[in-house]
Amino acid sequence: YSENIDQKLAFLDNDVALIKLSSFEGRVAEQFQSALEYMNSKNKTKLILDLRSNGGGYMDILEEVASSLIYNGGQRTLIAHAKNKSSTEDFYMKKSKNNSFIKGISVLANENTASASECLIGAMLYYKENFDLTRLVIEKNADGVAKTYGKGIMQTTYLMLDGGAFKLTTATIYQPDKTTTIHGKGFIASGSNATEQGDSAIFRALETLS
């Protein structure tokens, strides 16, 4: 969630808003929808969604946030599919907010964009509403590669009697097609969408929206 949605970035076009999501925890879904409503009140129709260094969070929060970005005709919409050796679990959007004023979305990511953030990117790419790969902008890492983290697993934390804890991988997460996972791969950008770190990424996002 943007630290200050009233703050204006001088280089943003008049019809573009930038909102940063730092995690999928707490009241972020409610705050994100409020930021979108503020964006609408200022007659901004294009969104730069900043998921850089968003390491993920809770799947129920992801379901809520996705409901603000994907409409899919108001249908019950699958966001992610989890599968382990013996069972599966589907994660569906909550009731869509139908933010039809949004006419274009560009997403910023980096090597620390992971887990629920990657699930959101995958769902947005799958449903192709106002967003596609030409608008996914990723900062290059130290090796010059522009890719996200590539975490497509669910982990459960178990507490131990001595006060310690351990995490156990309990499922692999797939995109809405139920066959594609980014685990160990991540999303990769190339060409002009592979940028240097910092404002270069924002400038490129603006270009994808122009």
C-alpha positions as CSV (number, residue, x, y, z in Angstrom):
1,Y,0.0,0.0,0.0
2,S,1.4,3.4,-0.9
3,E,2.9,5.1,2.1
4,N,1.2,8.4,1.0
5,I,-1.3,8.3,-1.8
6,D,-1.6,12.1,-1.7
7,Q,2.1,12.4,-2.6
8,K,2.5,13.4,-6.3
9,L,5.4,12.1,-8.3
10,A,6.3,14.9,-10.7
11,F,7.1,12.6,-13.6
12,L,3.8,10.7,-13.6
13,D,1.3,11.5,-16.3
14,N,-1.9,13.2,-15.2
15,D,-4.0,10.1,-15.8
16,V,-1.6,7.6,-14.0
17,A,-1.5,6.6,-10.4
18,L,1.2,4.6,-8.6
19,I,0.4,2.3,-5.7
20,K,2.9,0.2,-3.9
21,L,1.9,-3.1,-2.2
22,S,4.5,-4.1,0.3
23,S,2.9,-7.4,1.4
24,F,-0.4,-9.4,1.5
25,E,-1.0,-9.0,5.2
26,G,-3.2,-7.1,7.7
27,R,-5.7,-4.6,6.2
28,V,-3.9,-4.3,2.9
29,A,-6.8,-5.4,0.8
30,E,-9.1,-2.8,2.3
31,Q,-6.4,-0.1,2.1
32,F,-5.7,-1.0,-1.5
33,Q,-9.3,-0.7,-2.5
34,S,-9.4,2.7,-0.8
35,A,-6.4,3.8,-2.7
36,L,-8.1,2.8,-6.0
37,E,-11.2,4.7,-5.0
38,Y,-9.0,7.8,-4.3
39,M,-7.3,7.2,-7.7
40,N,-10.8,7.2,-9.4
41,S,-11.8,10.4,-7.6
42,K,-8.7,12.1,-9.2
43,N,-9.8,10.9,-12.6
44,K,-6.8,8.7,-13.1
45,T,-7.4,5.7,-15.3
46,K,-4.0,4.0,-15.5
47,L,-2.3,2.2,-12.7
48,I,1.3,1.4,-12.0
49,L,1.2,-1.4,-9.4
50,D,4.5,-1.6,-7.6
51,L,5.2,-5.2,-6.3
52,R,8.9,-4.7,-5.9
53,S,10.2,-6.5,-2.8
54,N,6.8,-7.8,-2.0
55,G,7.5,-11.2,-0.6
56,G,3.9,-12.4,-0.4
57,G,1.7,-13.1,2.6
58,Y,-1.7,-14.7,3.1
59,M,-3.8,-16.3,0.3
60,D,-7.1,-14.9,1.6
61,I,-5.6,-11.4,1.3
62,L,-4.5,-12.2,-2.2
63,E,-8.1,-13.2,-3.0
64,E,-9.3,-9.9,-1.8
65,V,-6.6,-7.8,-3.7
66,A,-7.3,-9.8,-6.9
67,S,-11.0,-8.9,-6.6
68,S,-10.0,-5.2,-7.0
69,L,-8.0,-5.9,-10.2
70,I,-9.8,-8.6,-12.1
71,Y,-13.5,-8.6,-13.0
72,N,-14.0,-11.6,-15.3
73,G,-17.6,-10.7,-16.0
74,G,-18.5,-10.9,-12.3
75,Q,-18.0,-14.7,-12.3
76,R,-16.6,-16.8,-9.5
77,T,-13.0,-16.6,-10.5
78,L,-10.1,-19.0,-9.8
79,I,-6.9,-17.1,-8.7
80,A,-4.6,-20.0,-7.8
81,H,-4.6,-23.8,-7.5
82,A,-2.6,-25.7,-4.9
83,K,-1.7,-29.3,-5.2
84,N,0.0,-31.8,-2.9
85,K,0.4,-35.6,-3.1
86,S,-3.1,-36.4,-1.9
87,S,-5.3,-33.3,-2.3
88,T,-5.9,-30.0,-4.0
89,E,-7.2,-26.6,-2.9
90,D,-8.5,-23.8,-5.1
91,F,-8.4,-20.1,-4.2
92,Y,-11.1,-17.9,-5.6
93,M,-11.5,-14.2,-5.9
94,K,-13.9,-12.6,-3.4
95,K,-16.7,-10.6,-4.8
96,S,-15.3,-8.4,-7.6
97,K,-15.1,-4.7,-6.9
98,N,-15.5,-4.1,-10.7
99,N,-13.2,-1.1,-10.9
100,S,-14.1,-0.5,-14.5
101,F,-12.5,2.9,-14.5
102,I,-9.0,1.3,-14.8
103,K,-8.1,1.2,-18.4
104,G,-4.5,0.0,-18.2
105,I,-2.2,-1.6,-15.6
106,S,1.6,-1.9,-15.5
107,V,3.3,-4.0,-12.8
108,L,6.7,-3.4,-11.3
109,A,8.7,-6.4,-9.9
110,N,12.2,-7.4,-8.9
111,E,14.1,-10.4,-7.6
112,N,12.3,-10.2,-4.2
113,T,8.8,-10.2,-5.7
114,A,7.6,-13.6,-4.5
115,S,4.9,-16.0,-3.6
116,A,1.4,-14.3,-3.4
117,S,2.8,-11.4,-5.5
118,E,3.7,-13.9,-8.2
119,C,0.3,-15.5,-7.9
120,L,-1.3,-12.2,-8.5
121,I,0.8,-11.5,-11.6
122,G,0.0,-15.0,-12.9
123,A,-3.7,-14.5,-12.4
124,M,-3.7,-11.0,-14.1
125,L,-1.8,-12.5,-17.0
126,Y,-4.2,-15.4,-17.3
127,Y,-7.3,-13.2,-17.4
128,K,-5.7,-10.5,-19.6
129,E,-7.7,-7.6,-18.3
130,N,-5.8,-4.3,-18.8
131,F,-2.5,-6.2,-18.4
132,D,-0.2,-8.5,-20.3
133,L,3.5,-9.4,-20.5
134,T,4.3,-6.2,-22.4
135,R,3.4,-4.3,-19.2
136,L,5.4,-6.4,-16.7
137,V,8.5,-4.4,-15.8
138,I,11.2,-6.2,-13.8
139,E,14.4,-4.7,-12.4
140,K,17.6,-6.5,-13.1
141,N,19.4,-8.4,-10.3
142,A,23.2,-8.3,-9.7
143,D,23.7,-10.8,-12.5
144,G,21.8,-8.6,-15.0
145,V,18.8,-10.9,-15.1
146,A,15.3,-9.4,-14.8
147,K,13.3,-12.1,-13.0
148,T,11.0,-12.5,-10.0
149,Y,11.9,-14.8,-7.1
150,G,10.1,-18.0,-8.2
151,K,8.3,-19.2,-5.1
152,G,5.3,-21.3,-5.9
153,I,4.9,-23.4,-2.8
154,M,2.8,-23.2,0.3
155,Q,4.5,-23.7,3.6
156,T,3.0,-24.6,7.0
157,T,4.8,-23.6,10.3
158,Y,4.8,-26.2,13.1
159,L,5.7,-25.3,16.6
160,M,7.9,-27.6,18.6
161,L,7.7,-28.5,22.3
162,D,11.1,-26.8,23.0
163,G,9.7,-23.5,21.7
164,G,11.3,-23.8,18.3
165,A,9.5,-24.1,15.0
166,F,10.0,-25.5,11.5
167,K,8.4,-24.9,8.1
168,L,7.2,-27.8,5.9
169,T,6.4,-27.4,2.3
170,T,2.8,-28.7,2.0
171,A,1.8,-27.9,-1.6
172,T,2.8,-26.5,-5.0
173,I,0.9,-23.5,-6.3
174,Y,-0.3,-23.3,-9.9
175,Q,-1.8,-20.5,-12.0
176,P,-5.5,-20.6,-12.9
177,D,-4.8,-23.1,-15.7
178,K,-3.9,-25.6,-13.0
179,T,-0.8,-26.7,-14.9
180,T,1.7,-23.7,-14.9
181,T,3.8,-23.0,-11.8
182,I,6.5,-20.4,-11.4
183,H,8.3,-22.3,-8.7
184,G,12.0,-22.2,-9.3
185,K,11.4,-20.2,-12.5
186,G,9.8,-16.8,-11.7
187,F,8.6,-14.4,-14.3
188,I,11.3,-13.1,-16.7
189,A,11.3,-9.8,-18.5
190,S,13.4,-8.9,-21.5
191,G,14.2,-6.1,-23.8
192,S,13.1,-2.7,-22.6
193,N,11.0,-4.2,-19.8
194,A,14.2,-5.4,-18.1
195,T,15.4,-2.2,-16.4
196,E,17.9,-0.9,-14.0
197,Q,16.8,-0.5,-10.4
198,G,15.0,2.6,-9.2
199,D,13.1,5.2,-11.2
200,S,14.1,3.6,-14.5
201,A,11.5,0.9,-13.8
202,I,8.8,3.6,-13.3
203,F,9.8,5.4,-16.4
204,R,9.5,2.2,-18.4
205,A,6.1,1.4,-16.8
206,L,4.9,4.8,-18.0
207,E,6.0,4.0,-21.5
208,T,4.1,0.7,-21.5
209,L,0.9,2.7,-20.5
210,S,1.3,5.4,-23.1
